[in-house]
């Protein structure tokens, strides 16, 4: 996951400790949701062998009554293939199971592909945070997804 994130300039850059914390057994005041998308990549150069690779991942948390999408990364080789949308749909389905109506996220202002993905999934712009990102420095656009009716 770390290597995938490091190869993605628009991703939220976390420390190794933050990634370890995703999978620790420490009891938290919030629910954590981590999803890793894996797939098989057939390579002619591996003499007909296929290799299992990480296509992307998503990390989110629920601090009742809201969810926050903390990080989503899709490998360059898997972009525009629906991986990001499937990860995002899985988060929205998990939020629906917990009867929470809102999911929030921040995204780099320059990340047009991610912003398009969020808007197509039904997220609405909810604000802006100036100089939110540090490496490199950039503003964040806030998005909010909210269902118009209660979950069934």
Secondary structure, DSSP 8 states (H G I E B T S, - for coil): -HHHHHT-TTS----HHHHHHHT-----SSEEEEEEEEEEEE-GGGTT-EEEEEEEEEEEEEETTEEEEEEEEE-GGGTTTTHHHHHHHHHHHHHHHTT--EEEEEEETT-HHHHHHHHHTT-EEEEEEEEEEETTEEEEEEEEEE-SS---
